[in-house]
Amino acid sequence: MLQFVSNKGGGKPVDFETAILDGFAVDGGLYVPETLPNITVDQLNNWKDLTYVELAFEILSLFIDRSIISEGELKTILETAYAPFEKKEIIPMHPLKSRKDTYIMELFHGPTISFKDVGLAFLVNLVNFFLERKKEHLTLVVATTGDTGPATAYFTAGKSNLDAWVLYPKGLITEEQERQMTTIQHTNIHPVGVFNCPDGADDLDLIIAKLYANKPFKEKLKLSSVNSINWGRIMMQTVHYFYGYLQVVDTVGEQVNISVPSGAFGNLCAGGLAREMGLPIKYFVAANNENACIQRIFSEGRFSKEDIIETASSAIDILIPYNFWRFLYFKVNKDAAKIKHWIGEFNATGDITFDTKTF
């Protein structure tokens, strides 16, 4: 059975269900699979004509043991999750008329008009499936820069096994995003606008991390999260890379380049792992706004916390791209000691420069 470990090396390996329901690993690290599946060109060819939901079933089955979720149960969770999407394809692809061999992947056809719907539709329904089976209740605590919150609220609304506390930096998200969270008429949704967040949602991420680090408090309140700290989000987001690739290539095996808007690095982390699994992606373009947290890492080898700059793309006004640590774990051959050291150094100083062998 595939098990999951902390990218910081602490604690014991856990099964898929535990990794999903815990959110953070016991040592505060991020869960990663002990091994990534290797997907061959023959498999990609076999998947070429699958629908999005059918492809998701094939890819997720590589991570989920049948003793934990049966074939029929996984299909039902996926079908329920993506039923509210307005497009049959879930993620339509459109060729760009002004540039040959360039395509736009539309990830905004979910109910809250955000790409976060793609991951959270599945993850929230998955968490609820486990809770119904265990006859248990969890409280989700998530921080949002404007997109994760509305999607979490939508998919959690009305589920008796879940409550969602959605924290957002007051005044730093759009009015439309705030109303998506604050006008839901369900008693299990609790949006909280937080003032005095000079670093935006990064301040809220720190608060949530501290709540999780207090183990008695976490267990008493039965806390979990569906932010992209949760492995389920990253796992699900690998699917749209495979789907997009299979939609646009003439011959399976040819390489493509993909440009991805990036804030907390969750989406790009998923793409990076899809490439590690065998998807023929040559280059990723990390599209940052002025906050440039990803640009500094890959151009200068620096992971640093700067003053936040408010931009029109508020959903990616991020200073600390925490999923980078998950991506880096696989790039340094699963050396958890290195990851733990770097995280500790960053937490102490707010600024680290990687050695030239790493970047």
Beta strands, then each sheet from edge to edge (+ up, - down):
strand 1: 4-6
strand 2: 31-33
strand 3: 93-95
strand 4: 103-105
strand 5: 138-143
strand 6: 162-169
strand 7: 189-194
strand 8: 223-224
strand 9: 256-261
strand 10: 281-287
strand 11: 302-304
strand 12: 351-353
sheet 1: 1+ 2-
sheet 2: 3+ 4-
sheet 3: 7+ 6+ 5+ 8+
sheet 4: 9+ 10+
sheet 5: 11+ 12-
end
